[in-house]
Amino acid sequence: MARRFRFQPSLSFELLEDRTVLASFQFVGGFDGNAWSSARNWLNLDTGKTDQGVPGLADTATLSGTTTVVLDQDTSVGTVSISAGGISASSRTFTATNWLWSGGSLTSGTFVNNGILTISGDVTLAGTLSNRNQLQIESGSLNTNFGFVTNTPGSIIEIADGATLGATLKPNSSLQIDN
């Protein structure tokens, strides 16, 4: 008598890499004391809906209204664009890889630039700005109001013709001016 074997297919899985999707958010505010961490305060520009998360490390955050965002936790984003309003960080740290800053203010706290920070308008700093790569003042002015700029060794500050930097450097910071 012949034996019959039953074929049983095997099932296998392949592990895929992370598929993080970059998102763009605009601060609309009005909820939870204008807290950065409240998803209700952010409009996801890709879907056109609010309450779909907050900007993260790879995302773009846009602040264009007159409202000041309250940073209620240490935060890092890929790109931040500030044309009005601003960020109040209290004792928190806000880090971005790329900055486009044309208006508004950064108050309290520590603001860290890990990439290129481009200023193209009159802006106010009332906290500590740590420049770890490149700060470009293309037009307008960076005014410090009880604020400090820390320029780490090897970092660059470029000030275009007609632009101004009214800043106080913290001890052990360096400022190199090339003409």
SVG drawing of the C-alpha trace seen along z (x, -y; Angstrom):
<svg xmlns="http://www.w3.org/2000/svg" viewBox="-10 -98 48 100">
<polyline fill="none" stroke="black" stroke-width="0.4" points="0.0,0.0 1.4,-3.4 1.7,-6.1 0.1,-9.4 1.8,-12.6 0.0,-15.8 1.8,-18.9 1.5,-21.7 2.7,-25.1 4.8,-27.0 4.2,-30.6 7.1,-33.0 7.3,-36.7 9.9,-39.3 10.7,-42.1 10.5,-45.5 12.3,-48.7 10.5,-51.6 8.2,-53.5 8.0,-56.8 6.1,-59.3 7.2,-62.9 4.4,-65.3 3.8,-69.1 1.9,-70.7 0.6,-74.3 -0.1,-75.5 -3.7,-76.7 -3.8,-76.9 -6.8,-77.6 -6.7,-74.4 -5.0,-73.2 -3.3,-76.5 -1.7,-76.5 0.5,-73.6 2.9,-72.2 2.0,-68.6 -1.7,-68.9 -2.6,-67.4 -5.8,-69.5 -3.5,-72.6 -2.0,-71.3 -3.4,-71.1 -1.9,-68.3 -1.3,-70.1 -1.1,-66.8 -4.6,-65.7 -6.2,-69.1 -7.3,-67.8 -6.5,-68.7 -5.9,-66.3 -3.6,-64.0 -0.5,-64.3 2.2,-66.8 5.4,-67.6 8.2,-65.2 11.8,-64.8 11.4,-64.4 8.4,-66.7 7.9,-70.4 6.2,-72.8 4.9,-76.1 4.0,-79.0 2.3,-81.8 -0.4,-83.2 -0.1,-85.7 -0.4,-83.0 2.6,-81.9 3.1,-78.2 3.8,-77.0 6.5,-74.3 5.4,-71.9 8.0,-69.3 11.5,-69.1 10.8,-68.9 12.8,-68.2 11.5,-68.7 13.1,-68.5 12.2,-71.9 10.5,-74.9 9.2,-77.9 8.2,-80.9 6.8,-84.1 4.7,-85.4 3.8,-84.5 6.6,-82.4 7.6,-79.8 7.7,-80.1 9.9,-77.3 10.1,-78.2 12.7,-75.7 12.4,-73.4 14.7,-72.7 13.5,-73.1 15.7,-71.6 15.4,-71.8 17.6,-70.8 16.5,-73.6 14.9,-76.9 13.2,-79.6 12.6,-82.5 11.1,-85.7 9.1,-87.1 8.0,-86.5 10.0,-85.6 11.6,-82.8 11.2,-83.3 12.6,-81.6 14.2,-78.1 16.9,-76.9 16.6,-76.8 19.1,-74.5 20.0,-74.8 21.6,-71.6 21.5,-72.6 20.9,-75.9 19.0,-78.7 18.0,-81.4 16.7,-84.7 14.9,-87.0 13.1,-89.5 13.0,-91.3 13.0,-88.6 13.4,-88.6 15.3,-86.2 14.6,-86.2 16.1,-82.9 19.3,-81.0 20.0,-80.1 22.6,-77.4 24.0,-77.5 25.7,-74.2 26.1,-74.6 25.2,-77.7 23.2,-80.9 22.4,-83.1 21.0,-86.5 20.0,-87.4 17.9,-90.5 16.3,-92.2 17.7,-91.7 18.2,-89.2 17.6,-91.2 18.2,-89.7 16.0,-90.9 17.7,-89.3 18.7,-86.5 22.0,-84.9 23.6,-83.3 26.0,-80.4 28.0,-79.7 29.8,-76.3 33.4,-76.1 33.4,-75.5 29.9,-76.9 29.3,-79.8 27.3,-83.1 26.8,-84.9 25.4,-88.4 24.4,-89.8 25.0,-93.4 22.3,-95.5 21.3,-92.8 22.1,-93.1 22.9,-91.0 22.2,-92.5 23.2,-89.7 25.1,-88.8 27.5,-85.9 27.7,-83.5 31.2,-82.9 33.3,-80.3 31.4,-81.0 33.2,-82.1 32.3,-84.6 34.4,-84.8 33.8,-87.6 35.2,-87.2 35.1,-90.0"/>
</svg>
